Amino acid sequence: MKTRSLLLVLAIAASLLSFAKFSHCESHQWATPDQYIHACYSDIPALFGERGLDKGTWAFSSGDKSVEYPVITGAIMWLTAKITPQSDFRASAYFNINALYIAMLFALCTLLMYRITPRFAYLSVLSPAVIASLYINWDLWAIITIIGAIYLFDNHKYRWSAAALGVSIATKFMPVFLLIPIALILWRRRELQLAVQYIAITATTWLAINLPVILTTPQGWLRFYELNISRESDWGSLWYSLNLLGVNISSLNLIAVFGLLAAFTAFALYVLELIEPPSLASVAFIVLATVMILSKVYSPQYVLWLTPLAVMAISNSKDLPAFWIWQGAEIIYHVAIWQHLAEVTGARFGLPANWYAALALIRIAASGYLIYVLVRRGLGRTHESERDFPLTPHRSYS
């Protein structure tokens, strides 16, 4: 009980520290390039006016000016705009209301992390990269449901887990990739019927949430998916960084898809190699970090997703150096992206494109290194078991 209370206090302290970081931009009305120079940019006030939310417009009713997010995030953006009082500084009020909800979600995520990994839960609230990024976007609304889905799955509450995952996908689409390890884990357990049922519940939940918006404002609903298919390489991605360094990538969509297919094949072989089917918590980071590395954008707030997943995956204190190396790289990138944008937007100083690209690649390499450490740890346990029990067959789940 004392540990849980301490973690809650740390979560509140981290939320306040992060808010203090963003408060400079609020006091200067999110001016450019000042918001990049001081590394306190947030999508929340930026999109309040740009997507018509300040006028009370429904998030998906503006056609190609609709919000570029899935349904639940769009609804949250619209609802918080509705309760934002009229004032001369309404964008700041809108930010503050959203920040309050995000801080509450962060505290709930911390308590849930304690249930999953009481030994290492403190890492998610002491993460400097998380504190630096907490209020950039609305990601915490999806992160709490993905953590919940993992917790419920590993506690064999599959229907509730599937429903939570469907909600998470309807909030931010990234969690859809968790269906890959889920399917592999259940296949290893020879529970194919359960795998089909899980996917069906997830899809049904997602469709039930999306269908009203699809039927009423189809163009606005489709905008998120069209943008992600048609977008070129963007900030933080491997492909964008290579392009800045003079390596031109043609047929990017095709290369990215083949890269993901190769990565998922390697992951499937890894799961098959393990002597026991893994927990979802132990492999979720490997999957989502790989997706983010190979995607066309690698946003700074993605660390909010990956940090709790990395903490769940750590089972040995020997993995902590790799975790902190990765966190260090994330903090370096957090500074680099904003200082590069400061230069792009006319600041008197900033980070040149080639330096930005190099630091982005260091961040990607650090993510890859942590993936490698976790995979090696999993395979190491398997090989140790095989040495200790060379004649013991793999467990049957028939």
C-alpha positions, -999 to +999 in steps of 0.1 A: +000+000+000+028+024+009+045+016-025+013+023-044+008+056-026+044+066-032+040+059-069+008+080-070+027+109-054+055+105-080+030+105-108+014+137-096+049+153-091+059+142-127+026+156-141+032+190-123+069+191-135+058+184-171+031+211-168+057+236-156+077+228-187+048+235-210+037+266-190+062+288-207+045+283-240+011+289-225+022+322-210+036+333-244+004+321-262+022+293-281+042+318-303+065+305-330+095+299-329+095+305-291+075+273-285+102+253-303+131+271-287+117+263-253+107+227-263+071+232-251+051+228-283+018+210-280-007+198-306-036+205-282-038+244-285-025+243-321-054+221-334-080+239-313-082+267-338-069+250-369-096+223-369-125+246-360-129+232-325-129+268-311-161+274-331-178+243-317-175+224-350-179+186-348-145+171-352-153+151-384-177+175-401-152+197-419-142+174-448-105+178-455-102+201-425-114+175-400-092+163-372-066+138-384-073+113-356-095+082-350-130+086-336-125+086-299-096+111-299-117+134-322-147+131-299-125+140-268-110+170-287-146+182-295-161+175-260-133+193-242-137+223-266-174+223-257-167+227-220-139+253-225-152+287-213-152+317-236-122+341-229-095+360-246-071+332-239-094+303-248-066+281-264-048+282-231-079+272-212-085+244-237-049+232-231-054+233-193-086+213-193-070+186-215-038+187-194-059+180-163-075+149-179-041+137-191-026+141-156-054+120-142-049+094-169-012+093-161-019+086-124-043+058-134-017+043-158+008+044-129-015+024-106-022-001-134+016-005-141+020-013-104-004-042-108+015-055-138+051-050-126+054-039-090+091-042-091+098-018-119+067+004-121+087+033-107+106+035-140+075+048-159+070+078-135+107+086-133+112+085-170+126+119-181+114+115-216+079+108-204+079+139-182+092+160-211+064+147-235+033+143-214+012+171-228+022+170-265-009+152-277-039+131-265-020+098-265-027+089-229-063+083-237-052+053-259-023+043-237-044+036-206-066+012-227-037-006-243-021-011-208-055-023-196-058-047-226-024-062-218-032-066-181-065-083-188-050-106-215-023-118-192-048-124-165-069-145-189-098-121-191-098-123-228-132-108-237-126-077-216-091-074-230-104-076-266-130-049-259-103-027-243-081-032-273-109-023-297-114+010-277-077+017-279-076+012-316-106+035-320-086+061-300-052+058-317-048+032-345-013+020-334-026-007-309-040-027-339-005-042-342-009-059-308-032-084-325-001-100-340+015-111-307-019-120-293-026-143-322+008-159-320+005-164-282-029-181-285-017-201-315+012-214-294-013-224-267-034-241-293-063-219-286-072-210-321-109-206-314-101-181-287-078-162-311-107-159-336-131-149-308-106-123-295-101-107-330-139-107-336-146-089-303-119-064-310-132-057-345-168-055-333-159-030-306-140-009-330-168-010-356-195-001-331-176+030-321-167+040-357-199+032-375-220+063-364-192+086-377-187+065-409-224+069-417-228+105-408-195+122-417-176+096-439-152+121-455-140+134-421-138+099-407-117+087-437-092+116-435-070+100-408-066+068-429-060+087-462-033+109-446-015+079-432-015+061-465-005+090-487+019+108-464+056+110-473+084+103-448+080+126-418+096+139-386+117+114-366+114+085-390+142+064-404+132+073-439+131+111-433+165+111-416+181+092-444+165+116-469+180+146-450+214+129-452+211+125-490+198+089-492+167+091-513+141+063-508+118+056-537+086+035-534+085+043-497+051+027-490+063-006-506+096-006-487+079+001-454+053-026-459+080-052-468+101-040-439+072-046-415+064-080-431+101-091-426+100-078-390+068-096-382+082-128-397+113-125-375+091-119-345+070-149-352+101-171-354+112-156-321+079-165-304+081-200-318+117-204-305+106-197-269+102-228-248+069-214-233+044-190-249+054-155-237+032-131-218+018-102-239+035-078-215+069-093-223+066-088-261+044-058-267+073-034-266+092-054-292+063-053-316+052-016-312+088-003-311+096-022-343+064-007-360+074+028-349+110+024-361+098+013-396+068+037-399+068+069-419+067+091-388+083+086-354+067+114-333+084+126-300+054+116-279+057+079-290+079+076-260+047+078-239+036+045-255+069+027-254+080+035-219+053+015-200+057-013-226+094-014-220+089-014-182+065-043-185+090-062-206+119-058-181+122-089-160+158-086-148+177-056-133+205-064-158+183-049-185+181-015-168+213+000-184+197-006-219+165+010-207+184+041-195+205+043-226+173+043-246+158+070-223+189+091-228+185+089-265+149+099-263+157+130-243+184+139-268+159+136-296+133+156-277+157+185-276+168+179-312+134+179-329+124+212-313+157+230-319+156+218-355+120+232-359+132+264-343+157+268-371+132+259-397+107+285-384+132+314-384+149+313-350+183+330-348+198+297-338+188+261-340+199+226-350+209+221-387+192+193-407+222+170-408+227+171-371+190+166-365+190+135-388+220+120-370+204+124-336+172+109-349+191+079-361+208+076-327+173+075-311+162+048-336+194+028-329+188+030-291+152+017-296+167-011-317+192-018-290+166-022-263+146-046-286+178-066-290+184-068-253+148-080-246+149-106-274+183-118-262+170-121-226+140-141-238+161-165-259+186-168-231+159-181-207+149-206-234+185-219-239+190-221-202+159-243-198+170-265-227+204-270-211+189-278-177+162-301-191+175-315-224+150-343-226+119-323-215+095-317-244+077-284-249+046-281-228+014-292-246-017-270-244-040-295-259 
